[in-house]
Amino acid sequence: MSRPSQIRFLSRAARLYDPVVRGMGFPDLWERIAAIASPPEEGVCLDVCTGTGGLALAMARRGAYVVGLDAAPGMLRRARRKARQAGLESHVKFMPMDARSLALPDDSFPVVTCCMALHEMSEGERDQVLRELRRVASQRVVVADYRVPRGARGWLFRALHVYEYLESDDFGSYASSDPAQRLAEAGLEVDPPSDAGAFRIWPCRVATAGPAGARGHGAGTREGTSGTQPRTQEVRRSAATRRQCRRLQSASKQGFLSIGYGVDASSIEKST
């Protein structure tokens, strides 16, 4: 399934997503990740590939303000509906954005999370996304996905999760990969993982000096120039985004909802 087809599929299946993942134990996983991430109360966190907002809402219930990003419009609509129903609209803002190239400045969120998304990406996309998570995080990154057993149990795991192969052409490459190694290669210091049933949670700290390319490839830089020759328009956009993020860090509940991010208006689906 191509990436655009996968996004369309997830948008159409948004209504069914929560009942399905509830049976898989996702709600407990979201609460576990929120506890490990320890979002600062009234601090602003980022949840990348937020889906229907389960993890973002779990962190919001702990008092954090959360920005949730996803590429599937149907998922975002469902997430906003859940926020309204939970009375958490003042603490979460959902918007569309490509996780491979986040239109956000470096070090803009103290805590960045990404839950159950890596297994749906190609190897190259996983590396891109992990570098972006590291780039926009100032303190911690927490990633969670399937815990794939090795040996004979690995084959049983693959048999039990055959539906994942139908949803994504990239599940096989994830099942044979080492996420902890990928995280380290992205410039993150990986702490001991925590297992939660069929899932594994990798808490990470932002390394003081990451690998080449881990910084300087987000909004405001030109690819292929080692981040040294920013485009004028993108510099303005990055500066505006940085100012908005600083405002966001100290925003009141009312201000949080009205704040923008300095990116093209056409790329933002307003919360309504």
Secondary structure, 3 states (H helix, E strand, C coil): CCHHHHHHHHHHCHHHHHHHHHHHCHHHHHHHHHHHHCCCCCCEEEEECCCCCHHHHHHHCCCCEEEEEECCHHHHHHHHHHHHHHCCCCCEEEEECCCCCCCCCCCCEEEEEEECCHHHCCHHHHHHHHHHHHHHEEEEEEEEEECCCCCHHHHHHHHHCHHHHHHCCCHHHHHCCCHHHHHHHCCEEECCCEEECCEEEEEEEECCCCCCCCCCCCCCCCCCCCCCCCCHHHHHHHHHHHHHHHHHHCCCHHHHHHCCCCCCHHHCCCCC
